[in-house]
Amino acid sequence: MAMYLTRFSYTPETWARMIENPEDRREAARSYIESVGGKLHGFWYAFGEYDGWNLWEAPDNVSMAAVALAIGAGGALSSVETTVLLDVEDTIRALEKAKSIRYRPPAA
């Protein structure tokens, strides 16, 4: 299964609701990814550009996209970005495959 890193930020309204009724959102996140056959590996809040970070495992890009779309459509987030992570073995395979590509710079 593929690994994904998601960065997100809550809306001010979401933070206001969380202050009034603090909630551990890990269980909700876990249920979303498990519904498509995946696994939640981590959930963190942070200072900085994003309010939180998730590390997910999903069967494929379509499954992860479905989770990200469902969460994003819920209205609680002001931003969400998902990055597909490559393990070392996939990166080595990509490097090997890159050898056969004859790249030509623009206007060269």
N, C-alpha and C positions, 0 to 999 in steps of 0.2 A: 504494500500500500504506500501511497505517496504521503509526504509530510508537507504541512502548510503552516506558515506563520501569519497570523492576522493581527493587525494593529487597529485599534478603534478609539473613538472619542464619543462620550455621551453628550447629549444636548443638556443645556442648563436645566430644562424641565425634568429630565431624567435624574440629574443629580439632586434636585429638590425632592423628588419622590423618594430617592434612596436615603436622603437625610431623614425624612419623616418616617420611613419604614425600611431600615437597613436590611439588606438581603444578600446572601451568598449566591452570586450568579453562576458559580461553577456548576451547580446541578442542572440549571437550565441549559447552559452551554453543552454539558455532557449529553443531555437528552437530545439536543438538536443533532449532534454529530452521530450519536448512536443510531438515530432513526434512519440514517443512510448507510449504516454498516461501518462507521468509523469509530475513532477513539479520541478523547480529549487527553492530551499529555500534560498540559499546564495552562494555568490562568493566572495572570498577574496584573496588578494595577501599578501605575508608574507616574512619576513627575515628567513633565516635558511636553513634547508635541502631541503625544497620544496619551489617553487615559488608561488604556489597558492593552495587553498582549495575550494572545492565545497560541498554543502549539497544538495542532490537530494532526490526526492521521485519517485519511479517507481513501476509499477504494479507487477513486479516479477524480479527475478535474471536474467532471459534470456533477458528481455528488457534492464536492466541496463548494462549487459554485452555487448549487441549490441551497446549501446551508447559509452561505454568505448573503445570497439574495433574500432569503426568508428573514434573516436577522435584520438586514438593511431596510427591508420594507416595513419592519415593525415600528419605525419612527423614533426609537429610543436613542439612535446614534446620529451624531452630526457628521461622522466620517468613518469609513471602514476600508482597509486595504488588505489584500491577501497576497502573499508571496509563496509560490511553489518552491519548496526546498529540494535540492538534489543531494543525494548521499554521495560519498566519495566514489563509489563504484560507478554510479551513473555519470558523474563528472569525468571520470577516466574514459568511459565509453564515448562520451561526447568529444573529448579531446582526440581520441583515436579517429572518430568519424570526421572531425574537422580537418584532418590531414588530407582527405580526398577532395575537399572543396577548394576550387580555384577562385579565390576572391580577387576582384579587380576593384581598386578604389575609384570613386566617382571621377569622371573626366580623365581617367588615365589611359 
